[in-house]
Amino acid sequence: MKRKLLPAICGLWILVHNPFCFVSAQTIYQYKSDDATICFFSQKQSQYVPHLMRKYQLGHALHEQVWGELPSQSPFMMLTDWEDDGNAGVTAIPHTIVQIGMAPLNMHHFVSPSNERYDHLFKHEYTHVVMSDKANDTDMAVRRFTGNKVVPNSKYPLSALWSYFDAPRWYAPRWYHEGIACFLETWMADGIGRALGGYDETYFRTNVKDGKKLYSVVGLETEGTTSDFQQGATSYLYGTRFVNYLVLQYGFDKLVQFYNRTDDSHTFYARQFEAVYGKPLREAWEEWQAYEIRHQNENLNRIAEYPLTETKTLSDRNIGAAAPLIFDEERKVAYGAVNYPGSLAQIVEMKIGDDGKFSRIRKLANIDGPLMYQTSYLAYDKKNRRLIWTDRNSSLRGLVVYDLNEGHVVKRLKYQRMYDICYDNVHDCLYGLISNQGVLHLVKYDSELENREVLYSFPFGVSVGDLDVSHDGSKLVASLLGKNGSHSLILFDMSDIDSANGLYTTLCSLDDSNLSQFRFSHDDSRLVGFSYFTGVPNVWQYDLQSGELDLLSNVQTGLFSPYLASDGKVYAFEFSSDGMTPVTFEHKILKDANSVEFLGQKAYEAHPEIAELSNLKESLPKIEFGQVYDSVTVYKPLKEMKFQGAHPDISAFVDRKAWNNMTPVLGYQFAFYDPLSLFSINLFVGASPWSNNAWKNRFHASADIKYMRWKLNAAWNPTSFYDLFGPRRASRKGYQVVLSYDSSNRLQSPFTTEWGASVGHYGDMDALPLYQDREVDDGITSFQTASAYYSCGKMISSLGAITAEQGYKLSANAYTYLAGGKLFPSVDLSADFGVLLPIGQHNSFWLKTSAGQAFGDASSSFGNSYFGGFRNNYVDNGTVYRYRTVSAMPGAKIDQIMAHSYAKATGEINFCPIRFNNFGALQFYPNYIEFCAFAHDLVTDWWTLSKSAPRPEKNNYVSVGAQMNTQLVIFTHLKTTLSVGYARVWGGGLNQGELMVSLKLL
Amino acid sequence: MYIKKSNFGIWLALAAIVGFGASFLYNGTTDDLTEGDISKAIRFSNVKEDPELAVIEEKLRNDEAFYNSTKMSMDYLKNRVGTLETLSERTLAICQGVPEFESQLNFLRSLNAKACNTSKSLETAASCLDLLAEGKKAPAYEQASNNAYVGYSKIRNQMMSTKQFVEVLNSYLAANPSEENKELSGLSQIWTLYCAQDAAMSGSAEDIKYWKGKVSDMASALAAGEELSDKQLRSDIELGGNMRGLEVIAQNLAKNFDDLAEGPLKGVADELTNGAVRNDIGDLTQVMQKAFPESGVADNVLRNDLGLGEIGAKNTGDLSDRSGR
């Protein structure tokens, strides 16, 4: 006995203390205090944790001064280095998690603030924590009842209701959250932030100049954040603007009343707005719109008081978001990385005609994982005629090499993490910047991109960008951002770099404005870039000989990414409401230009008390380095696992004697997991004593235990909420124990792979686990199953798309029953291909093919596959596109068509969605309507590889149909979709139609 | 224009009024960097001095083991770079003007410049370390140590070309075996020993194989240093008595040259080049060799496995503040 117990105890000890050893070499570390817990994934990062804790402490204290009582739950923070573009995020449910990325913020167009990034991030992100998590007495009462904040789970839709009442402000729209966060990030940082941002002014000034309507408060969510080339960033722009306006008109105290979740505040944010400001939100929003137009017209007039720079458009079309163009003046061609709504992000070649305009824009290649503002980082190897760009820009960047002579991609390098690349055509090497664990390095590659070398390393916390190499290869220029928001142009002499003389020259600095995108002129005598010095992004030049900084343009909108060419002209992007337009203008130094007024400045001048938001009333206790650094421990999921809440729930169970084949089940949900949700247990217990089932089928229980990629599901009479509505049913009589392993790899997204396997035991069953209307063979109620699957694919979509528009997916599935002592194996293969149609925007065509073969006894219910129906429930939680699944055959009844072997092809056209603008209420509005048309051809038992049964008769079925989906948004985050479809099926003796109406929840 | 004394006050007052009025017409402030009437946008700014961000300094003050290993690493680098600086300088002095070495002069000058600059950075970093040991601030430490490690890394990269130089040197000595070239002959042995040590520490089997045939014996190299009457060079070759790791290397170099690639020296070399070298640079320079950011990928694999980025956000979304997506 002792001999058996010892290994078991040892095993249990290991599992509790280091369960990762079985599945991952990764160790997670944490620093835990009463104020916050911070976890990270490399022990080396321990040294940064004290700094982060101090910044958290500061952010927390400043917010406490504004909001009074703060959320009682201390946040769980994650320090990550898994993205190469600065990023941070907050999630409030089930508990507050703040993710802080280590990479520097993207500074293209100087949209983001430029102070020390952790200082900025904690002020901004902690605003989200307060807004999402601060609870009044009512919220706290609900939280006490549910044990914690409930996560909306589409499997149990009642959870969404509990979740809303647990944290109602979490369900406010994005502009609401980002508006206050950008406002406070600015005023808690002495004026460095987007509330005083030049880009924000430029965006609205340009919209007013272009006569583009400003989005309504509902239209912002439905159209603004999806159709605009900036996507979700419009929430930041509009939110910040509206909050600035509110402060200007009504003062900061009222803003605090509006946002603060106090006991006397309303649950719904818009009602709270009306209570504070005495008018509906929509009315105040419209007042702001009118004010904004006046404000911007005044600014446009001020700019026009001095002669405006005449720009000549180079392209007939706007190119959306774009990387700075690279010019080959000898070949009269320019290269760029562009991205605009309705088209895939791509590398393009632009031929320059005799009239100086782009005569032709030709796509060279698609870009996987584009960036929002500059799409990608691009470099040009002129001698070898190669383009090099970065892909997977939102994760760990790779490099792609395109040979212009051969006309295709010749090399792809994963995980290079480079940004701001530029090619030295004299020394035949590539320069770039890399961020590793928050520290930036200047690096060099050889021409084959095989070896790279660190040339210079910057101290922790320093941000650098806009790297460019001179045409003679002797110098590198970059913009360096000081920790206090200053901007400097710095110059590296390559001979100093070669001799390890770690010095650079600071050419010029601005304390509170930017110096961005400076590039060498064609003769290397000047640097030309842009600055918001006047509030407008105008082009400036720095003369390397005289050291003078001169203004080259005076425009009403803005100019970005300039280049001074040998023809004496400056090439640049002119900002428009739909993105960038390539333009050119004469090189001329200007002496006169007016500045614009900032809305945020007006708010400050009207209410100067907001400048006090950065001042601490009481000094904070100093967090000593060692106090944090020496207290870092290993994070153990099982040890950290806690009871996270419980709530009543309703579900359904099969009842064949009931009029609708189901009976309601009342029960209770329980949840246990660790803060990172690495280890979770979800339990459900319920009963349906009123059903017609046998007593043993009137009690229900299920347990889902998940650990990393492993999942164990054990259930007695498993239930499903959606069986309440039918026609599909997932509940089954009997019991089941299924162990599964599911893995995926998204590191090279959009290319993804998924694979997994499962084994299960089923007992006391009366129907097949996968097919609700197929009863098990007589006498066989217990059986075992095993399955395995693999799929890979690359699905891509353009800006503003609602579903994948181009790509492919290949998959293979194997499944077998072991029933009555016999094996019933089957195999399914499928291949899907899609292409974005060159007609209009967002129209795509897909061809989906599949084939399968069962190898068991065809006369047994276990030995076949079954097809039929749209397969959507009246109320559903699965994909609305159920007709795309292999077993769907719209028109036929569910599982009506039986096949021992089959081949199936589906052709499908998805049409451009229609987006609503100002339609619906603040808490409930439609987002879009989309329309799809499809045709299936299913051939059953055309062949057979199985010799165990007589060959069934061959049949051919054709199904043609269409479906319309309308997305409805409830409380901003809870998206539901109403689908209506009709299809008709012919063949195999069938000639019937099916009307499908389904509401997909969550 | 002549102005009557009695009217001077009136003119002055008028000028002041006009000036005062004009100041209202002027919009904004002008930055020193610009000329003319280019007005700067008025934005509230309360720019303060750079907030202190001294992670590495604090770590050095608080983590004794880290301080000691950094100190050891600095001493080690100083020793190696100092040796190379002297060696390249003396070789350069002799080889300049000798036609056979014309093709090698750029290599020597470049190596010498790197060694000189890296030495300077190491001096600065070492001074900062002393200040930190005294509990004082040393804001120059981080950049100086970065420069030193990057410089050392560049030297290591260039050492790959040393084979060619030593071959030229040896060919020249073979063709000119005169007494006049005794110093050069001694330098050749020291170059060989230096490169052998470098190979030992890099753990490169190919380089070890190449250099092991070149080192005749430790004693003759040391004797060569002795004969050169250069105390600095000699002590450098003796590898410094206070450096545990280097002592081991020196001892093993003589005894276990055959097992350098996988033997005990490998561990010592790893300790010196990995453990003590500052995290980011040390990590990165190693990572660079493989062109594969291990830590980042490990993080990402974890995220990928667990869907950490989707915690709590699977159905609700999260407030993700991405700067450039």
Chai-1 contact restraints between the chains, C-beta under 6 A:
chainA,res_idxA,chainB,res_idxB,connection_type,confidence,min_distance_angstrom,max_distance_angstrom,comment,restraint_id
A,Q26,B,A298,contact,1.0,0.0,6.0,A-B,restraint_1
A,Q26,B,L302,contact,1.0,0.0,6.0,A-B,restraint_2
A,F41,B,D299,contact,1.0,0.0,6.0,A-B,restraint_3
A,S42,B,S295,contact,1.0,0.0,6.0,A-B,restraint_4
A,K44,B,N279,contact,1.0,0.0,6.0,A-B,restraint_5
A,Q47,B,V55,contact,1.0,0.0,6.0,A-B,restraint_6
A,Q47,B,K59,contact,1.0,0.0,6.0,A-B,restraint_7
A,Y48,B,V55,contact,1.0,0.0,6.0,A-B,restraint_8
A,H51,B,V55,contact,1.0,0.0,6.0,A-B,restraint_9
A,D81,B,G296,contact,1.0,0.0,6.0,A-B,restraint_10
A,D81,B,D299,contact,1.0,0.0,6.0,A-B,restraint_11
A,W82,B,D299,contact,1.0,0.0,6.0,A-B,restraint_12
A,W82,B,N300,contact,1.0,0.0,6.0,A-B,restraint_13
A,W82,B,R303,contact,1.0,0.0,6.0,A-B,restraint_14
A,D85,B,S323,contact,1.0,0.0,6.0,A-B,restraint_15
A,D85,B,G324,contact,1.0,0.0,6.0,A-B,restraint_16
A,G86,B,S323,contact,1.0,0.0,6.0,A-B,restraint_17
A,N87,B,R322,contact,1.0,0.0,6.0,A-B,restraint_18
A,A88,B,D321,contact,1.0,0.0,6.0,A-B,restraint_19
A,G89,B,D318,contact,1.0,0.0,6.0,A-B,restraint_20
A,G89,B,L319,contact,1.0,0.0,6.0,A-B,restraint_21
A,G89,B,S320,contact,1.0,0.0,6.0,A-B,restraint_22
A,V90,B,L319,contact,1.0,0.0,6.0,A-B,restraint_23
A,T91,B,G312,contact,1.0,0.0,6.0,A-B,restraint_24
A,T91,B,A313,contact,1.0,0.0,6.0,A-B,restraint_25
A,T91,B,D318,contact,1.0,0.0,6.0,A-B,restraint_26
A,I93,B,G312,contact,1.0,0.0,6.0,A-B,restraint_27
A,P94,B,G312,contact,1.0,0.0,6.0,A-B,restraint_28
A,I97,B,I311,contact,1.0,0.0,6.0,A-B,restraint_29
A,L105,B,S323,contact,1.0,0.0,6.0,A-B,restraint_30
A,N106,B,S323,contact,1.0,0.0,6.0,A-B,restraint_31
A,N106,B,G324,contact,1.0,0.0,6.0,A-B,restraint_32
A,S112,B,S323,contact,1.0,0.0,6.0,A-B,restraint_33
A,H128,B,L319,contact,1.0,0.0,6.0,A-B,restraint_34
A,P152,B,N315,contact,1.0,0.0,6.0,A-B,restraint_35
A,P152,B,T316,contact,1.0,0.0,6.0,A-B,restraint_36
A,H177,B,L319,contact,1.0,0.0,6.0,A-B,restraint_37
A,D190,B,N46,contact,1.0,0.0,6.0,A-B,restraint_38
A,G191,B,F44,contact,1.0,0.0,6.0,A-B,restraint_39
A,G191,B,S45,contact,1.0,0.0,6.0,A-B,restraint_40
A,G191,B,N46,contact,1.0,0.0,6.0,A-B,restraint_41
A,L196,B,R43,contact,1.0,0.0,6.0,A-B,restraint_42
A,L371,B,G324,contact,1.0,0.0,6.0,A-B,restraint_43
A,M372,B,G324,contact,1.0,0.0,6.0,A-B,restraint_44
A,M372,B,R325,contact,1.0,0.0,6.0,A-B,restraint_45
A,Y373,B,G324,contact,1.0,0.0,6.0,A-B,restraint_46
A,S394,B,R325,contact,1.0,0.0,6.0,A-B,restraint_47
A,L396,B,G296,contact,1.0,0.0,6.0,A-B,restraint_48
A,L396,B,N300,contact,1.0,0.0,6.0,A-B,restraint_49
A,Y415,B,P293,contact,1.0,0.0,6.0,A-B,restraint_50
A,Y415,B,V297,contact,1.0,0.0,6.0,A-B,restraint_51
A,R417,B,P293,contact,1.0,0.0,6.0,A-B,restraint_52
A,N436,B,L284,contact,1.0,0.0,6.0,A-B,restraint_53
A,Q437,B,D280,contact,1.0,0.0,6.0,A-B,restraint_54
A,V439,B,D280,contact,1.0,0.0,6.0,A-B,restraint_55
A,R452,B,M288,contact,1.0,0.0,6.0,A-B,restraint_56
A,V454,B,V150,contact,1.0,0.0,6.0,A-B,restraint_57
A,S457,B,N146,contact,1.0,0.0,6.0,A-B,restraint_58
A,S457,B,V150,contact,1.0,0.0,6.0,A-B,restraint_59
A,S457,B,I281,contact,1.0,0.0,6.0,A-B,restraint_60
A,P459,B,E142,contact,1.0,0.0,6.0,A-B,restraint_61
A,P459,B,Q143,contact,1.0,0.0,6.0,A-B,restraint_62
A,F460,B,V55,contact,1.0,0.0,6.0,A-B,restraint_63
A,G461,B,L53,contact,1.0,0.0,6.0,A-B,restraint_64
A,K483,B,D50,contact,1.0,0.0,6.0,A-B,restraint_65
A,K483,B,P51,contact,1.0,0.0,6.0,A-B,restraint_66
A,N484,B,V47,contact,1.0,0.0,6.0,A-B,restraint_67
A,N484,B,K48,contact,1.0,0.0,6.0,A-B,restraint_68
A,N484,B,D50,contact,1.0,0.0,6.0,A-B,restraint_69
A,S499,B,A113,contact,1.0,0.0,6.0,A-B,restraint_70
A,S499,B,K114,contact,1.0,0.0,6.0,A-B,restraint_71
A,S499,B,N117,contact,1.0,0.0,6.0,A-B,restraint_72
A,A500,B,K114,contact,1.0,0.0,6.0,A-B,restraint_73
A,A500,B,N117,contact,1.0,0.0,6.0,A-B,restraint_74
A,A500,B,T118,contact,1.0,0.0,6.0,A-B,restraint_75
A,A500,B,G151,contact,1.0,0.0,6.0,A-B,restraint_76
A,A500,B,K154,contact,1.0,0.0,6.0,A-B,restraint_77
A,N501,B,N117,contact,1.0,0.0,6.0,A-B,restraint_78
A,G502,B,N147,contact,1.0,0.0,6.0,A-B,restraint_79
A,D511,B,V47,contact,1.0,0.0,6.0,A-B,restraint_80
A,D512,B,S45,contact,1.0,0.0,6.0,A-B,restraint_81
A,D512,B,V47,contact,1.0,0.0,6.0,A-B,restraint_82
A,F533,B,K40,contact,1.0,0.0,6.0,A-B,restraint_83
A,T534,B,A41,contact,1.0,0.0,6.0,A-B,restraint_84
A,G535,B,A41,contact,1.0,0.0,6.0,A-B,restraint_85
A,L549,B,L33,contact,1.0,0.0,6.0,A-B,restraint_86
A,L551,B,I38,contact,1.0,0.0,6.0,A-B,restraint_87
A,K591,B,G36,contact,1.0,0.0,6.0,A-B,restraint_88
A,D592,B,G36,contact,1.0,0.0,6.0,A-B,restraint_89
A,D592,B,D37,contact,1.0,0.0,6.0,A-B,restraint_90
A,A593,B,I38,contact,1.0,0.0,6.0,A-B,restraint_91
A,N594,B,S39,contact,1.0,0.0,6.0,A-B,restraint_92
A,S595,B,G28,contact,1.0,0.0,6.0,A-B,restraint_93
A,S595,B,S39,contact,1.0,0.0,6.0,A-B,restraint_94
A,S595,B,K40,contact,1.0,0.0,6.0,A-B,restraint_95
A,S595,B,A41,contact,1.0,0.0,6.0,A-B,restraint_96
A,F598,B,R43,contact,1.0,0.0,6.0,A-B,restraint_97
A,Q601,B,I42,contact,1.0,0.0,6.0,A-B,restraint_98
A,Q601,B,R43,contact,1.0,0.0,6.0,A-B,restraint_99
A,Y604,B,F44,contact,1.0,0.0,6.0,A-B,restraint_100
A,F625,B,E58,contact,1.0,0.0,6.0,A-B,restraint_101
A,F625,B,N62,contact,1.0,0.0,6.0,A-B,restraint_102
A,G626,B,N62,contact,1.0,0.0,6.0,A-B,restraint_103
A,Y629,B,N62,contact,1.0,0.0,6.0,A-B,restraint_104
A,S677,B,I311,contact,1.0,0.0,6.0,A-B,restraint_105
A,R746,B,N304,contact,1.0,0.0,6.0,A-B,restraint_106
A,L747,B,N300,contact,1.0,0.0,6.0,A-B,restraint_107
A,L747,B,N304,contact,1.0,0.0,6.0,A-B,restraint_108
A,H973,B,T316,contact,1.0,0.0,6.0,A-B,restraint_109
A,H973,B,G317,contact,1.0,0.0,6.0,A-B,restraint_110
A,L1002,B,N315,contact,1.0,0.0,6.0,A-B,restraint_111
